[in-house]
Amino acid sequence: MRDTSFQFSLPRFRGAVRHLVILTGGLWAAIVLLWAFSNANAQLILTAGSLTPKLVRVGWVWQFVTYAFIHLDPRHLLACLVGLYFIGSSVEERIGQRAFFELYLGSAVVAGLAGFLVSSTGLIGQGTAMGAGAAVNAVLMVFYFLNRGAHILLFPFPFRIPVGWVVAGVAAIETSYFLLEHFSLFFLVQLLGLGSGYVWYRFVWRQGGVTGMFQQPFFSLRNSYYRWKRRRAAKKFQVYMRKHGQDPKEYFDEYGNFRPPDDKKDRGRGGWVN
């Protein structure tokens, strides 16, 4: 297993990470200003943007996306932006800007949707959820899979910490808060963010991203259709040849495929394709 060390210096502020940090921080600043000068408008943004299951049930489905950009507590905002900047920059460098947007937004939606479904039990996942915690946790999980066996030098600790321990520590802390806050939706969604990161890495990233995940079944189905059309045409041609007294075995093998031409000149530059 590869053993590398990461000492997080200031990465370049660019790409998807820059857009997400600016959008999230700017929206928080707007909420704070409105809270001070127009409390009713601030409350409106918080209500419309936060993930509230009872509002989702009446059609406010945009909350599955918007909750990841709504913050009120500056400490929670700072923790999310620091994680997004340092961890996210490394992940984006590996997977690219478009894939990072897919990871960040897709994981937030999946975690929010799973939390909403769990909240339907009426026992777990009560209250509202907000913040980028779920999306950042997903980024952290993908960072772990991309750098398994690596160690991180985190300031101010003077020793290297295995990245797996960092993931386990985050999961343990948020599980503790989840239990102490009586199974609140806020911490449930953040925990589900770790699972969303695993799902994205395992089932989306390995399929070439969201586009590749949908393209692969389409191309497979299309190729199966073309193969069926070729076999159908070959059978019709064999029937035609028998009617005219010719032996189909001269042109087809035992599987019904066309035999390659004997003369190499007939094969063309690309070779024989059945």
C-alpha positions as a printed Julia matrix, in Angstrom:
274×3 Matrix{Float64}:
   0.0     0.0     0.0
   1.33    3.42   -0.92
   2.4     5.54    2.04
   2.59    9.24    1.29
   2.48   12.29    3.52
   0.42   15.43    3.11
   1.39   18.65    4.8
  -1.31   21.11    3.9
   0.17   24.42    2.8
  -1.91   27.05    1.04
  -3.14   25.5    -2.23
  -4.04   27.6    -5.22
  -7.43   29.23   -4.87
  -9.05   28.27   -8.16
 -11.57   26.08   -9.97
 -14.66   24.6    -8.39
 -13.3    25.12   -4.87
 -12.98   28.87   -5.43
 -16.53   29.14   -6.83
 -18.02   27.13   -3.96
 -16.1    28.99   -1.25
 -17.07   32.41   -2.65
 -20.72   31.42   -3.09
 -21.0    29.88    0.38
 -19.14   32.67    2.17
 -20.96   35.41    0.26
 -24.37   33.94    1.05
 -23.46   33.68    4.73
 -22.38   37.34    4.75
 -25.68   38.32    3.12
 -27.64   36.37    5.76
 -25.69   38.01    8.58
 -26.3    41.5     7.2
 -29.97   40.8     6.68
 -30.17   39.37   10.19
 -28.89   42.68   11.53
 -30.94   45.06    9.35
 -33.88   43.02    8.02
 -34.51   40.05   10.24
 -37.68   38.99    8.38
 -35.8    38.6     5.07
 -33.01   36.66    6.77
 -35.59   34.3     8.27
 -37.16   33.89    4.84
 -33.82   32.83    3.29
 -33.13   30.41    6.15
 -36.61   28.9     5.91
 -36.58   28.57    2.13
 -32.99   27.34    1.89
 -32.63   24.97    4.85
 -33.68   21.33    4.53
 -37.0    20.99    6.35
 -38.81   17.66    5.73
 -42.32   19.04    6.26
 -41.69   21.72    3.62
 -40.17   19.22    1.19
 -43.37   17.18    1.44
 -45.36   20.14    0.12
 -43.07   20.64   -2.86
 -40.01   22.6    -1.68
 -37.67   20.08   -3.31
 -34.99   22.69   -4.11
 -33.97   22.42   -0.47
 -32.05   19.23   -1.29
 -29.51   21.51   -3.01
 -29.83   24.87   -1.26
 -29.33   23.57    2.29
 -25.66   22.92    1.51
 -25.09   26.68    1.07
 -27.04   27.94    4.1
 -25.05   28.71    7.26
 -25.71   30.69   10.4
 -23.09   29.59   12.94
 -19.72   31.13   11.92
 -17.8    28.26   13.52
 -19.59   25.7    11.4
 -19.05   27.84    8.31
 -15.33   28.2     9.04
 -14.88   24.45    9.58
 -16.65   23.68    6.29
 -14.73   26.27    4.26
 -11.36   25.2     5.68
 -12.09   21.58    4.86
 -13.36   22.5     1.4
 -10.3    24.65    0.68
  -7.54   22.32    1.87
  -9.04   18.86    1.27
 -11.17   19.89   -1.69
  -8.28   21.47   -3.58
  -6.33   18.22   -3.46
  -9.34   16.17   -4.59
 -10.21   18.57   -7.41
  -6.64   18.4    -8.67
  -7.02   14.63   -9.0
 -10.51   14.36  -10.46
 -11.0    17.65  -12.32
 -13.37   20.58  -11.94
 -16.5    19.05  -13.49
 -16.19   15.83  -11.49
 -15.65   17.85   -8.31
 -18.88   19.78   -8.89
 -20.64   16.44   -9.45
 -19.16   15.05   -6.24
 -19.96   18.1    -4.1
 -23.48   18.8    -5.28
 -24.44   15.18   -5.9
 -23.32   14.08   -2.44
 -25.23   16.94   -0.82
 -28.39   15.89   -2.67
 -27.96   12.19   -1.87
 -27.28   12.87    1.83
 -30.23   15.26    2.04
 -32.56   12.84    0.29
 -31.48    9.94    2.52
 -31.94   12.1     5.62
 -35.38   13.13    4.42
 -36.4     9.49    3.94
 -35.1     8.52    7.39
 -36.97   11.46    8.94
 -40.21    9.97    7.63
 -40.0     7.41   10.45
 -40.84   10.19   12.9
 -38.15    8.95   15.3
 -34.8     9.83   13.69
 -33.8    12.9    11.73
 -36.06   15.53   13.21
 -35.64   19.28   12.83
 -33.84   21.0     9.98
 -30.46   20.6     8.3
 -28.21   23.23    6.83
 -24.58   23.72    5.93
 -21.92   22.2     3.7
 -20.98   19.54    6.24
 -22.42   16.65    4.22
 -20.71   17.72    0.98
 -17.37   18.37    2.71
 -17.55   15.0     4.45
 -18.1    13.38    1.06
 -15.02   15.17   -0.26
 -13.05   13.93    2.75
 -14.17   10.35    2.1
 -13.11   10.56   -1.56
  -9.77   12.06   -0.46
  -9.29    8.98    1.71
  -9.99    6.58   -1.16
  -7.7     8.49   -3.51
  -4.87    8.56   -0.95
  -5.35    5.37    1.04
  -2.44    4.67    3.35
  -1.38    8.33    3.35
  -0.54   10.34    6.44
  -1.46   13.97    7.03
   0.6    16.56    8.88
  -2.06   18.79   10.42
  -1.05   22.0    12.12
  -0.5    22.35   15.07
   0.03   18.62   15.7
   3.75   17.72   15.43
   3.1    14.18   14.2
   1.63   12.49   11.14
  -1.98   11.3    11.31
  -3.21    8.5     9.0
  -5.97    9.82    6.78
  -8.14    6.88    7.81
  -7.94    8.08   11.42
  -9.07   11.53   10.34
 -12.16   10.04    8.67
 -12.86    7.84   11.7
 -12.41   10.81   14.04
 -14.85   12.97   12.06
 -17.39   10.13   12.01
 -17.0     9.56   15.78
 -17.4    13.25   16.67
 -20.46   13.73   14.5
 -22.01   10.49   15.77
 -21.56   11.79   19.31
 -23.31   15.05   18.44
 -26.01   13.09   16.61
 -26.75   11.14   19.79
 -26.44   14.14   22.13
 -28.81   16.19   19.95
 -31.46   13.45   20.08
 -30.96   12.11   16.53
 -31.25   15.51   14.86
 -31.45   15.78   11.09
 -28.57   18.28   11.11
 -25.96   15.73   12.2
 -27.67   12.8    10.48
 -27.2    14.47    7.1
 -23.55   15.18    7.85
 -22.95   11.53    8.71
 -24.74   10.48    5.54
 -22.31   12.72    3.64
 -19.52   10.23    4.39
 -21.65    7.48    2.88
 -22.45    9.66   -0.11
 -18.74   10.11   -0.74
 -18.28    6.34   -0.74
 -21.2     5.89   -3.13
 -19.82    8.52   -5.5
 -16.34    7.01   -5.52
 -17.54    3.43   -5.84
 -20.37    3.77   -8.36
 -19.88    7.11  -10.13
 -16.17    7.92  -10.3
 -15.25    4.41  -11.48
 -17.84    4.67  -14.24
 -16.29    7.86  -15.61
 -18.44   10.34  -13.72
 -22.17   10.97  -13.9
 -22.06   11.24  -17.7
 -20.15    8.0   -18.08
 -22.44    6.22  -15.62
 -25.44    6.93  -17.88
 -23.57    6.59  -21.18
 -22.26    3.09  -20.52
 -25.7     1.38  -20.28
 -26.89    3.4   -23.29
 -23.95    2.37  -25.48
 -24.24   -1.23  -24.29
 -27.94   -1.3   -25.22
 -27.24    0.37  -28.56
 -24.49   -2.13  -29.44
 -26.77   -5.02  -28.5
 -29.41   -3.62  -30.85
 -26.92   -3.32  -33.72
 -25.7    -6.88  -33.16
 -29.32   -8.11  -33.26
 -29.91   -6.24  -36.52
 -26.78   -7.79  -38.08
 -27.8   -11.31  -37.04
 -31.32  -10.72  -38.39
 -29.96   -9.46  -41.69
 -27.57  -12.43  -41.9
 -30.44  -14.9   -41.4
 -32.46  -13.23  -44.13
 -29.48  -13.37  -46.44
 -28.96  -17.07  -45.73
 -32.6   -17.76  -46.62
 -32.15  -15.78  -49.83
 -29.02  -17.76  -50.76
 -30.7   -21.12  -50.15
 -33.55  -20.08  -52.46
 -30.97  -19.46  -55.19
 -29.12  -22.73  -54.66
 -26.01  -21.38  -52.91
 -24.41  -22.79  -49.76
 -24.46  -20.26  -46.9
 -21.49  -22.03  -45.24
 -19.23  -20.46  -47.82
 -20.05  -17.04  -46.37
 -21.01  -17.74  -42.72
 -19.36  -19.62  -39.86
 -21.18  -21.92  -37.42
 -22.17  -18.89  -35.29
 -23.87  -17.08  -38.16
 -21.1   -14.48  -38.53
 -19.68  -13.47  -41.9
 -16.41  -15.19  -42.74
 -13.5   -12.77  -43.3
 -12.42  -12.42  -46.94
  -9.49  -14.57  -48.05
  -7.9   -11.74  -49.97
  -6.2    -9.31  -47.56
  -6.82   -6.48  -50.0
 -10.54   -6.8   -49.33
 -10.12   -6.24  -45.6
  -9.42   -2.53  -45.87
  -7.19   -0.47  -43.66
  -9.19   -1.01  -40.51
  -9.21   -4.81  -40.61
 -12.18   -7.13  -40.84
 -15.14   -6.22  -38.63
 -18.03   -8.62  -38.22
